[in-house]
Amino acid sequence: MHKKVQKMRPMLLVSQTMPPRPSSALSAKPMDMVVVDIVTIALAIDTIATIVTTAMERNERRMCRS
């Protein structure tokens, strides 16, 4: 039984949605945007880690049954 896989659009960071300003990288973005981008990346990493852990546990249970 296959689950319907939903295509995900790529996540845009807050800094990617704002038009670039000519200046140095950090001073061009307000500091709160940098924080939001870091939190977004951290949540994405956490989500991937959860998915991988769940898949490994499921695989381990499947191996024990056979």
N, CA, C, O and CB atoms as a CASP TS submission, in Angstrom:
PFRMAT TS
TARGET T0000
AUTHOR 0000-0000-0000
METHOD Language model
MODEL 1
PARENT N/A
ATOM      1  N   MET     1       0.853  -1.173   0.000  1.00  0.00           N
ATOM      2  CA  MET     1       0.000   0.000   0.000  1.00  0.00           C
ATOM      3  C   MET     1       0.900   1.236   0.000  1.00  0.00           C
ATOM      4  O   MET     1       1.703   1.440   0.910  1.00  0.00           O
ATOM      5  CB  MET     1      -0.971  -0.002   1.229  1.00  0.00           C
ATOM      6  N   HIS     2       0.746   2.048  -1.033  1.00  0.00           N
ATOM      7  CA  HIS     2       1.576   3.243  -1.157  1.00  0.00           C
ATOM      8  C   HIS     2       0.816   4.467  -0.694  1.00  0.00           C
ATOM      9  O   HIS     2      -0.359   4.649  -1.013  1.00  0.00           O
ATOM     10  CB  HIS     2       2.048   3.429  -2.599  1.00  0.00           C
ATOM     11  N   LYS     3       1.502   5.296   0.059  1.00  0.00           N
ATOM     12  CA  LYS     3       0.907   6.568   0.453  1.00  0.00           C
ATOM     13  C   LYS     3       1.077   7.548  -0.700  1.00  0.00           C
ATOM     14  O   LYS     3       2.058   7.495  -1.441  1.00  0.00           O
ATOM     15  CB  LYS     3       1.558   7.122   1.767  1.00  0.00           C
ATOM     16  N   LYS     4       0.109   8.437  -0.838  1.00  0.00           N
ATOM     17  CA  LYS     4       0.235   9.455  -1.872  1.00  0.00           C
ATOM     18  C   LYS     4       1.284  10.465  -1.411  1.00  0.00           C
ATOM     19  O   LYS     4       1.140  11.086  -0.358  1.00  0.00           O
ATOM     20  CB  LYS     4      -1.144  10.152  -2.161  1.00  0.00           C
ATOM     21  N   VAL     5       2.324  10.620  -2.197  1.00  0.00           N
ATOM     22  CA  VAL     5       3.404  11.530  -1.830  1.00  0.00           C
ATOM     23  C   VAL     5       3.047  12.921  -2.320  1.00  0.00           C
ATOM     24  O   VAL     5       2.802  13.146  -3.505  1.00  0.00           O
ATOM     25  CB  VAL     5       4.768  11.063  -2.420  1.00  0.00           C
ATOM     26  N   GLN     6       3.026  13.841  -1.378  1.00  0.00           N
ATOM     27  CA  GLN     6       2.682  15.214  -1.728  1.00  0.00           C
ATOM     28  C   GLN     6       3.963  15.970  -2.044  1.00  0.00           C
ATOM     29  O   GLN     6       4.908  15.976  -1.255  1.00  0.00           O
ATOM     30  CB  GLN     6       1.892  15.909  -0.578  1.00  0.00           C
ATOM     31  N   LYS     7       3.981  16.615  -3.223  1.00  0.00           N
ATOM     32  CA  LYS     7       5.170  17.373  -3.593  1.00  0.00           C
ATOM     33  C   LYS     7       5.250  18.619  -2.735  1.00  0.00           C
ATOM     34  O   LYS     7       4.285  19.374  -2.613  1.00  0.00           O
ATOM     35  CB  LYS     7       5.156  17.742  -5.095  1.00  0.00           C
ATOM     36  N   MET     8       6.421  18.820  -2.142  1.00  0.00           N
ATOM     37  CA  MET     8       6.601  20.005  -1.304  1.00  0.00           C
ATOM     38  C   MET     8       7.322  21.076  -2.109  1.00  0.00           C
ATOM     39  O   MET     8       8.261  20.791  -2.853  1.00  0.00           O
ATOM     40  CB  MET     8       7.392  19.663  -0.008  1.00  0.00           C
ATOM     41  N   ARG     9       6.863  22.320  -1.947  1.00  0.00           N
ATOM     42  CA  ARG     9       7.598  23.390  -2.603  1.00  0.00           C
ATOM     43  C   ARG     9       8.819  23.691  -1.742  1.00  0.00           C
ATOM     44  O   ARG     9       8.787  23.525  -0.523  1.00  0.00           O
ATOM     45  CB  ARG     9       6.705  24.670  -2.810  1.00  0.00           C
ATOM     46  N   PRO    10       9.886  24.131  -2.383  1.00  0.00           N
ATOM     47  CA  PRO    10      11.070  24.456  -1.592  1.00  0.00           C
ATOM     48  C   PRO    10      10.779  25.608  -0.641  1.00  0.00           C
ATOM     49  O   PRO    10      10.102  26.573  -0.998  1.00  0.00           O
ATOM     50  CB  PRO    10      12.251  24.809  -2.506  1.00  0.00           C
ATOM     51  N   MET    11      11.308  25.489   0.589  1.00  0.00           N
ATOM     52  CA  MET    11      11.084  26.558   1.568  1.00  0.00           C
ATOM     53  C   MET    11      11.980  27.737   1.243  1.00  0.00           C
ATOM     54  O   MET    11      13.171  27.572   0.977  1.00  0.00           O
ATOM     55  CB  MET    11      11.347  26.059   3.014  1.00  0.00           C
ATOM     56  N   LEU    12      11.402  28.920   1.265  1.00  0.00           N
ATOM     57  CA  LEU    12      12.201  30.126   1.075  1.00  0.00           C
ATOM     58  C   LEU    12      12.524  30.707   2.436  1.00  0.00           C
ATOM     59  O   LEU    12      11.657  30.812   3.303  1.00  0.00           O
ATOM     60  CB  LEU    12      11.459  31.166   0.187  1.00  0.00           C
ATOM     61  N   LEU    13      13.757  31.077   2.612  1.00  0.00           N
ATOM     62  CA  LEU    13      14.130  31.757   3.836  1.00  0.00           C
ATOM     63  C   LEU    13      13.627  33.190   3.758  1.00  0.00           C
ATOM     64  O   LEU    13      13.414  33.723   2.669  1.00  0.00           O
ATOM     65  CB  LEU    13      15.666  31.710   4.064  1.00  0.00           C
ATOM     66  N   VAL    14      13.439  33.806   4.911  1.00  0.00           N
ATOM     67  CA  VAL    14      12.934  35.184   4.940  1.00  0.00           C
ATOM     68  C   VAL    14      13.830  36.098   4.120  1.00  0.00           C
ATOM     69  O   VAL    14      13.344  36.976   3.407  1.00  0.00           O
ATOM     70  CB  VAL    14      12.835  35.698   6.388  1.00  0.00           C
ATOM     71  N   SER    15      15.134  35.893   4.221  1.00  0.00           N
ATOM     72  CA  SER    15      16.068  36.760   3.497  1.00  0.00           C
ATOM     73  C   SER    15      15.946  36.596   1.985  1.00  0.00           C
ATOM     74  O   SER    15      16.278  37.515   1.237  1.00  0.00           O
ATOM     75  CB  SER    15      17.497  36.467   3.930  1.00  0.00           C
ATOM     76  N   GLN    16      15.468  35.424   1.522  1.00  0.00           N
ATOM     77  CA  GLN    16      15.315  35.214   0.083  1.00  0.00           C
ATOM     78  C   GLN    16      14.064  35.894  -0.458  1.00  0.00           C
ATOM     79  O   GLN    16      13.963  36.141  -1.659  1.00  0.00           O
ATOM     80  CB  GLN    16      15.269  33.726  -0.227  1.00  0.00           C
ATOM     81  N   THR    17      13.121  36.194   0.409  1.00  0.00           N
ATOM     82  CA  THR    17      11.892  36.830  -0.051  1.00  0.00           C
ATOM     83  C   THR    17      12.031  38.343  -0.107  1.00  0.00           C
ATOM     84  O   THR    17      11.199  39.021  -0.710  1.00  0.00           O
ATOM     85  CB  THR    17      10.734  36.450   0.853  1.00  0.00           C
ATOM     86  N   MET    18      13.060  38.871   0.508  1.00  0.00           N
ATOM     87  CA  MET    18      13.279  40.315   0.513  1.00  0.00           C
ATOM     88  C   MET    18      14.213  40.682  -0.636  1.00  0.00           C
ATOM     89  O   MET    18      15.141  39.929  -0.933  1.00  0.00           O
ATOM     90  CB  MET    18      13.866  40.788   1.877  1.00  0.00           C
ATOM     91  N   PRO    19      13.989  41.818  -1.286  1.00  0.00           N
ATOM     92  CA  PRO    19      14.903  42.214  -2.362  1.00  0.00           C
ATOM     93  C   PRO    19      16.296  42.528  -1.802  1.00  0.00           C
ATOM     94  O   PRO    19      16.413  43.128  -0.734  1.00  0.00           O
ATOM     95  CB  PRO    19      14.343  43.440  -3.122  1.00  0.00           C
ATOM     96  N   PRO    20      17.340  42.126  -2.515  1.00  0.00           N
ATOM     97  CA  PRO    20      18.694  42.369  -2.004  1.00  0.00           C
ATOM     98  C   PRO    20      19.034  43.859  -2.007  1.00  0.00           C
ATOM     99  O   PRO    20      18.606  44.607  -2.887  1.00  0.00           O
ATOM    100  CB  PRO    20      19.724  41.598  -2.839  1.00  0.00           C
ATOM    101  N   ARG    21      19.800  44.268  -1.019  1.00  0.00           N
ATOM    102  CA  ARG    21      20.251  45.665  -0.946  1.00  0.00           C
ATOM    103  C   ARG    21      21.759  45.683  -1.127  1.00  0.00           C
ATOM    104  O   ARG    21      22.457  44.814  -0.605  1.00  0.00           O
ATOM    105  CB  ARG    21      19.841  46.336   0.416  1.00  0.00           C
ATOM    106  N   PRO    22      22.263  46.655  -1.854  1.00  0.00           N
ATOM    107  CA  PRO    22      23.727  46.720  -2.006  1.00  0.00           C
ATOM    108  C   PRO    22      24.378  47.122  -0.687  1.00  0.00           C
ATOM    109  O   PRO    22      24.199  48.249  -0.224  1.00  0.00           O
ATOM    110  CB  PRO    22      24.123  47.722  -3.125  1.00  0.00           C
ATOM    111  N   SER    23      25.113  46.228  -0.095  1.00  0.00           N
ATOM    112  CA  SER    23      25.791  46.472   1.181  1.00  0.00           C
ATOM    113  C   SER    23      26.476  45.179   1.579  1.00  0.00           C
ATOM    114  O   SER    23      26.465  44.213   0.817  1.00  0.00           O
ATOM    115  CB  SER    23      24.788  46.958   2.299  1.00  0.00           C
ATOM    116  N   SER    24      27.065  45.149   2.748  1.00  0.00           N
ATOM    117  CA  SER    24      27.669  43.900   3.203  1.00  0.00           C
ATOM    118  C   SER    24      26.555  42.936   3.605  1.00  0.00           C
ATOM    119  O   SER    24      25.436  43.362   3.890  1.00  0.00           O
ATOM    120  CB  SER    24      28.650  44.149   4.395  1.00  0.00           C
ATOM    121  N   ALA    25      26.855  41.659   3.627  1.00  0.00           N
ATOM    122  CA  ALA    25      25.823  40.621   3.797  1.00  0.00           C
ATOM    123  C   ALA    25      24.996  40.793   5.063  1.00  0.00           C
ATOM    124  O   ALA    25      23.766  40.785   4.997  1.00  0.00           O
ATOM    125  CB  ALA    25      26.468  39.259   3.812  1.00  0.00           C
ATOM    126  N   LEU    26      25.638  40.947   6.209  1.00  0.00           N
ATOM    127  CA  LEU    26      24.878  41.007   7.454  1.00  0.00           C
ATOM    128  C   LEU    26      24.193  42.342   7.681  1.00  0.00           C
ATOM    129  O   LEU    26      23.081  42.383   8.207  1.00  0.00           O
ATOM    130  CB  LEU    26      25.778  40.716   8.607  1.00  0.00           C
ATOM    131  N   SER    27      24.837  43.436   7.292  1.00  0.00           N
ATOM    132  CA  SER    27      24.215  44.731   7.539  1.00  0.00           C
ATOM    133  C   SER    27      23.051  44.971   6.580  1.00  0.00           C
ATOM    134  O   SER    27      22.202  45.823   6.842  1.00  0.00           O
ATOM    135  CB  SER    27      25.248  45.851   7.406  1.00  0.00           C
ATOM    136  N   ALA    28      23.002  44.224   5.465  1.00  0.00           N
ATOM    137  CA  ALA    28      21.896  44.374   4.519  1.00  0.00           C
ATOM    138  C   ALA    28      20.606  43.819   5.110  1.00  0.00           C
ATOM    139  O   ALA    28      19.520  44.326   4.829  1.00  0.00           O
ATOM    140  CB  ALA    28      22.220  43.668   3.193  1.00  0.00           C
ATOM    141  N   LYS    29      20.727  42.780   5.925  1.00  0.00           N
ATOM    142  CA  LYS    29      19.548  42.173   6.546  1.00  0.00           C
ATOM    143  C   LYS    29      19.448  42.649   7.985  1.00  0.00           C
ATOM    144  O   LYS    29      20.450  42.679   8.698  1.00  0.00           O
ATOM    145  CB  LYS    29      19.614  40.619   6.483  1.00  0.00           C
ATOM    146  N   PRO    30      18.275  43.014   8.410  1.00  0.00           N
ATOM    147  CA  PRO    30      18.124  43.274   9.840  1.00  0.00           C
ATOM    148  C   PRO    30      18.409  41.989  10.625  1.00  0.00           C
ATOM    149  O   PRO    30      18.188  40.884  10.130  1.00  0.00           O
ATOM    150  CB  PRO    30      16.695  43.809  10.158  1.00  0.00           C
ATOM    151  N   MET    31      18.894  42.150  11.832  1.00  0.00           N
ATOM    152  CA  MET    31      19.320  41.005  12.632  1.00  0.00           C
ATOM    153  C   MET    31      18.179  40.023  12.894  1.00  0.00           C
ATOM    154  O   MET    31      18.414  38.818  12.978  1.00  0.00           O
ATOM    155  CB  MET    31      19.896  41.483  13.951  1.00  0.00           C
ATOM    156  N   ASP    32      16.949  40.519  13.025  1.00  0.00           N
ATOM    157  CA  ASP    32      15.835  39.602  13.301  1.00  0.00           C
ATOM    158  C   ASP    32      15.579  38.665  12.130  1.00  0.00           C
ATOM    159  O   ASP    32      15.129  37.539  12.337  1.00  0.00           O
ATOM    160  CB  ASP    32      14.565  40.389  13.620  1.00  0.00           C
ATOM    161  N   MET    33      15.858  39.108  10.893  1.00  0.00           N
ATOM    162  CA  MET    33      15.708  38.214   9.734  1.00  0.00           C
ATOM    163  C   MET    33      16.734  37.094   9.792  1.00  0.00           C
ATOM    164  O   MET    33      16.437  35.953   9.440  1.00  0.00           O
ATOM    165  CB  MET    33      15.856  38.999   8.411  1.00  0.00           C
ATOM    166  N   VAL    34      17.934  37.421  10.236  1.00  0.00           N
ATOM    167  CA  VAL    34      18.978  36.401  10.372  1.00  0.00           C
ATOM    168  C   VAL    34      18.537  35.357  11.394  1.00  0.00           C
ATOM    169  O   VAL    34      18.712  34.158  11.182  1.00  0.00           O
ATOM    170  CB  VAL    34      20.335  37.043  10.794  1.00  0.00           C
ATOM    171  N   VAL    35      17.966  35.819  12.498  1.00  0.00           N
ATOM    172  CA  VAL    35      17.487  34.908  13.541  1.00  0.00           C
ATOM    173  C   VAL    35      16.377  34.015  12.995  1.00  0.00           C
ATOM    174  O   VAL    35      16.371  32.810  13.246  1.00  0.00           O
ATOM    175  CB  VAL    35      16.982  35.701  14.769  1.00  0.00           C
ATOM    176  N   VAL    36      15.435  34.601  12.245  1.00  0.00           N
ATOM    177  CA  VAL    36      14.337  33.818  11.664  1.00  0.00           C
ATOM    178  C   VAL    36      14.891  32.768  10.711  1.00  0.00           C
ATOM    179  O   VAL    36      14.425  31.629  10.707  1.00  0.00           O
ATOM    180  CB  VAL    36      13.334  34.738  10.924  1.00  0.00           C
ATOM    181  N   ASP    37      15.886  33.140   9.898  1.00  0.00           N
ATOM    182  CA  ASP    37      16.497  32.179   8.979  1.00  0.00           C
ATOM    183  C   ASP    37      17.165  31.035   9.736  1.00  0.00           C
ATOM    184  O   ASP    37      17.047  29.876   9.339  1.00  0.00           O
ATOM    185  CB  ASP    37      17.519  32.879   8.079  1.00  0.00           C
ATOM    186  N   ILE    38      17.857  31.347  10.809  1.00  0.00           N
ATOM    187  CA  ILE    38      18.530  30.313  11.606  1.00  0.00           C
ATOM    188  C   ILE    38      17.503  29.375  12.235  1.00  0.00           C
ATOM    189  O   ILE    38      17.697  28.160  12.247  1.00  0.00           O
ATOM    190  CB  ILE    38      19.411  30.956  12.706  1.00  0.00           C
ATOM    191  N   VAL    39      16.417  29.933  12.753  1.00  0.00           N
ATOM    192  CA  VAL    39      15.356  29.112  13.349  1.00  0.00           C
ATOM    193  C   VAL    39      14.721  28.223  12.284  1.00  0.00           C
ATOM    194  O   VAL    39      14.442  27.052  12.542  1.00  0.00           O
ATOM    195  CB  VAL    39      14.278  30.005  14.018  1.00  0.00           C
ATOM    196  N   THR    40      14.488  28.770  11.083  1.00  0.00           N
ATOM    197  CA  THR    40      13.911  27.986   9.982  1.00  0.00           C
ATOM    198  C   THR    40      14.813  26.807   9.631  1.00  0.00           C
ATOM    199  O   THR    40      14.335  25.687   9.453  1.00  0.00           O
ATOM    200  CB  THR    40      13.692  28.875   8.738  1.00  0.00           C
ATOM    201  N   ILE    41      16.107  27.058   9.534  1.00  0.00           N
ATOM    202  CA  ILE    41      17.059  25.986   9.214  1.00  0.00           C
ATOM    203  C   ILE    41      17.085  24.948  10.334  1.00  0.00           C
ATOM    204  O   ILE    41      17.116  23.747  10.066  1.00  0.00           O
ATOM    205  CB  ILE    41      18.479  26.564   8.986  1.00  0.00           C
ATOM    206  N   ALA    42      17.073  25.405  11.586  1.00  0.00           N
ATOM    207  CA  ALA    42      17.088  24.478  12.723  1.00  0.00           C
ATOM    208  C   ALA    42      15.842  23.596  12.728  1.00  0.00           C
ATOM    209  O   ALA    42      15.932  22.397  12.991  1.00  0.00           O
ATOM    210  CB  ALA    42      17.189  25.253  14.046  1.00  0.00           C
ATOM    211  N   LEU    43      14.682  24.183  12.439  1.00  0.00           N
ATOM    212  CA  LEU    43      13.442  23.393  12.391  1.00  0.00           C
ATOM    213  C   LEU    43      13.475  22.390  11.245  1.00  0.00           C
ATOM    214  O   LEU    43      12.994  21.266  11.393  1.00  0.00           O
ATOM    215  CB  LEU    43      12.220  24.315  12.243  1.00  0.00           C
ATOM    216  N   ALA    44      14.038  22.783  10.105  1.00  0.00           N
ATOM    217  CA  ALA    44      14.146  21.860   8.973  1.00  0.00           C
ATOM    218  C   ALA    44      15.048  20.683   9.330  1.00  0.00           C
ATOM    219  O   ALA    44      14.726  19.537   9.018  1.00  0.00           O
ATOM    220  CB  ALA    44      14.688  22.591   7.725  1.00  0.00           C
ATOM    221  N   ILE    45      16.169  20.958   9.977  1.00  0.00           N
ATOM    222  CA  ILE    45      17.088  19.887  10.393  1.00  0.00           C
ATOM    223  C   ILE    45      16.407  18.966  11.398  1.00  0.00           C
ATOM    224  O   ILE    45      16.554  17.746  11.320  1.00  0.00           O
ATOM    225  CB  ILE    45      18.382  20.481  11.004  1.00  0.00           C
ATOM    226  N   ASP    46      15.666  19.539  12.336  1.00  0.00           N
ATOM    227  CA  ASP    46      14.952  18.743  13.338  1.00  0.00           C
ATOM    228  C   ASP    46      13.906  17.848  12.679  1.00  0.00           C
ATOM    229  O   ASP    46      13.744  16.688  13.058  1.00  0.00           O
ATOM    230  CB  ASP    46      14.284  19.661  14.377  1.00  0.00           C
ATOM    231  N   THR    47      13.199  18.392  11.694  1.00  0.00           N
ATOM    232  CA  THR    47      12.184  17.609  10.974  1.00  0.00           C
ATOM    233  C   THR    47      12.826  16.441  10.237  1.00  0.00           C
ATOM    234  O   THR    47      12.321  15.319  10.287  1.00  0.00           O
ATOM    235  CB  THR    47      11.416  18.500   9.979  1.00  0.00           C
ATOM    236  N   ILE    48      13.930  16.700   9.559  1.00  0.00           N
ATOM    237  CA  ILE    48      14.634  15.637   8.828  1.00  0.00           C
ATOM    238  C   ILE    48      15.128  14.572   9.805  1.00  0.00           C
ATOM    239  O   ILE    48      15.022  13.379   9.524  1.00  0.00           O
ATOM    240  CB  ILE    48      15.826  16.221   8.014  1.00  0.00           C
ATOM    241  N   ALA    49      15.666  14.993  10.947  1.00  0.00           N
ATOM    242  CA  ALA    49      16.155  14.035  11.948  1.00  0.00           C
ATOM    243  C   ALA    49      15.022  13.158  12.461  1.00  0.00           C
ATOM    244  O   ALA    49      15.209  11.958  12.665  1.00  0.00           O
ATOM    245  CB  ALA    49      16.821  14.773  13.121  1.00  0.00           C
ATOM    246  N   THR    50      13.849  13.749  12.670  1.00  0.00           N
ATOM    247  CA  THR    50      12.689  12.980  13.137  1.00  0.00           C
ATOM    248  C   THR    50      12.268  11.954  12.092  1.00  0.00           C
ATOM    249  O   THR    50      11.983  10.804  12.426  1.00  0.00           O
ATOM    250  CB  THR    50      11.510  13.919  13.462  1.00  0.00           C
ATOM    251  N   ILE    51      12.229  12.369  10.829  1.00  0.00           N
ATOM    252  CA  ILE    51      11.832  11.461   9.745  1.00  0.00           C
ATOM    253  C   ILE    51      12.817  10.299   9.641  1.00  0.00           C
ATOM    254  O   ILE    51      12.408   9.146   9.510  1.00  0.00           O
ATOM    255  CB  ILE    51      11.753  12.219   8.396  1.00  0.00           C
ATOM    256  N   VAL    52      14.109  10.601   9.700  1.00  0.00           N
ATOM    257  CA  VAL    52      15.132   9.552   9.587  1.00  0.00           C
ATOM    258  C   VAL    52      15.044   8.589  10.767  1.00  0.00           C
ATOM    259  O   VAL    52      15.121   7.374  10.583  1.00  0.00           O
ATOM    260  CB  VAL    52      16.546  10.175   9.513  1.00  0.00           C
ATOM    261  N   THR    53      14.883   9.123  11.975  1.00  0.00           N
ATOM    262  CA  THR    53      14.783   8.274  13.167  1.00  0.00           C
ATOM    263  C   THR    53      13.571   7.353  13.078  1.00  0.00           C
ATOM    264  O   THR    53      13.669   6.163  13.375  1.00  0.00           O
ATOM    265  CB  THR    53      14.698   9.136  14.439  1.00  0.00           C
ATOM    266  N   THR    54      12.434   7.902  12.670  1.00  0.00           N
ATOM    267  CA  THR    54      11.218   7.098  12.533  1.00  0.00           C
ATOM    268  C   THR    54      11.411   5.993  11.499  1.00  0.00           C
ATOM    269  O   THR    54      11.007   4.852  11.721  1.00  0.00           O
ATOM    270  CB  THR    54      10.028   7.987  12.139  1.00  0.00           C
ATOM    271  N   ALA    55      12.026   6.333  10.377  1.00  0.00           N
ATOM    272  CA  ALA    55      12.261   5.338   9.327  1.00  0.00           C
ATOM    273  C   ALA    55      13.196   4.236   9.816  1.00  0.00           C
ATOM    274  O   ALA    55      12.984   3.061   9.514  1.00  0.00           O
ATOM    275  CB  ALA    55      12.846   6.008   8.076  1.00  0.00           C
ATOM    276  N   MET    56      14.226   4.609  10.566  1.00  0.00           N
ATOM    277  CA  MET    56      15.162   3.606  11.082  1.00  0.00           C
ATOM    278  C   MET    56      14.484   2.682  12.090  1.00  0.00           C
ATOM    279  O   MET    56      14.721   1.474  12.083  1.00  0.00           O
ATOM    280  CB  MET    56      16.372   4.290  11.732  1.00  0.00           C
ATOM    281  N   GLU    57      13.641   3.247  12.956  1.00  0.00           N
ATOM    282  CA  GLU    57      12.923   2.420  13.933  1.00  0.00           C
ATOM    283  C   GLU    57      11.968   1.460  13.230  1.00  0.00           C
ATOM    284  O   GLU    57      11.867   0.291  13.603  1.00  0.00           O
ATOM    285  CB  GLU    57      12.146   3.308  14.925  1.00  0.00           C
ATOM    286  N   ARG    58      11.272   1.956  12.215  1.00  0.00           N
ATOM    287  CA  ARG    58      10.333   1.118  11.472  1.00  0.00           C
ATOM    288  C   ARG    58      11.083  -0.015  10.774  1.00  0.00           C
ATOM    289  O   ARG    58      10.622  -1.156  10.756  1.00  0.00           O
ATOM    290  CB  ARG    58       9.545   1.960  10.440  1.00  0.00           C
ATOM    291  N   ASN    59      12.231   0.308  10.207  1.00  0.00           N
ATOM    292  CA  ASN    59      13.043  -0.688   9.519  1.00  0.00           C
ATOM    293  C   ASN    59      13.553  -1.737  10.509  1.00  0.00           C
ATOM    294  O   ASN    59      13.583  -2.929  10.202  1.00  0.00           O
ATOM    295  CB  ASN    59      14.224  -0.013   8.793  1.00  0.00           C
ATOM    296  N   GLU    60      13.951  -1.284  11.691  1.00  0.00           N
ATOM    297  CA  GLU    60      14.445  -2.202  12.723  1.00  0.00           C
ATOM    298  C   GLU    60      13.350  -3.170  13.158  1.00  0.00           C
ATOM    299  O   GLU    60      13.599  -4.365  13.322  1.00  0.00           O
ATOM    300  CB  GLU    60      14.968  -1.416  13.939  1.00  0.00           C
ATOM    301  N   ARG    61      12.126  -2.648  13.347  1.00  0.00           N
ATOM    302  CA  ARG    61      11.002  -3.511  13.734  1.00  0.00           C
ATOM    303  C   ARG    61      10.695  -4.523  12.636  1.00  0.00           C
ATOM    304  O   ARG    61      10.385  -5.680  12.920  1.00  0.00           O
ATOM    305  CB  ARG    61       9.748  -2.666  14.040  1.00  0.00           C
ATOM    306  N   ARG    62      10.780  -4.087  11.387  1.00  0.00           N
ATOM    307  CA  ARG    62      10.508  -4.973  10.260  1.00  0.00           C
ATOM    308  C   ARG    62      11.550  -6.089  10.204  1.00  0.00           C
ATOM    309  O   ARG    62      11.222  -7.234   9.892  1.00  0.00           O
ATOM    310  CB  ARG    62      10.493  -4.179   8.934  1.00  0.00           C
ATOM    311  N   MET    63      12.816  -5.752  10.510  1.00  0.00           N
ATOM    312  CA  MET    63      13.889  -6.750  10.478  1.00  0.00           C
ATOM    313  C   MET    63      13.703  -7.774  11.602  1.00  0.00           C
ATOM    314  O   MET    63      13.996  -8.955  11.418  1.00  0.00           O
ATOM    315  CB  MET    63      15.270  -6.063  10.601  1.00  0.00           C
ATOM    316  N   CYS    64      13.217  -7.324  12.764  1.00  0.00           N
ATOM    317  CA  CYS    64      13.027  -8.228  13.903  1.00  0.00           C
ATOM    318  C   CYS    64      11.898  -9.224  13.650  1.00  0.00           C
ATOM    319  O   CYS    64      11.945 -10.355  14.133  1.00  0.00           O
ATOM    320  CB  CYS    64      12.735  -7.426  15.171  1.00  0.00           C
ATOM    321  N   ARG    65      10.880  -8.803  12.889  1.00  0.00           N
ATOM    322  CA  ARG    65       9.732  -9.685  12.621  1.00  0.00           C
ATOM    323  C   ARG    65      10.105 -10.847  11.719  1.00  0.00           C
ATOM    324  O   ARG    65       9.575 -11.948  11.874  1.00  0.00           O
ATOM    325  CB  ARG    65       8.598  -8.897  11.987  1.00  0.00           C
ATOM    326  N   SER    66      11.010 -10.615  10.779  1.00  0.00           N
ATOM    327  CA  SER    66      11.317 -11.695   9.823  1.00  0.00           C
ATOM    328  C   SER    66      12.409 -12.610  10.298  1.00  0.00           C
ATOM    329  O   SER    66      12.768 -13.557   9.598  1.00  0.00           O
ATOM    330  CB  SER    66      11.710 -11.120   8.501  1.00  0.00           C
TER
END
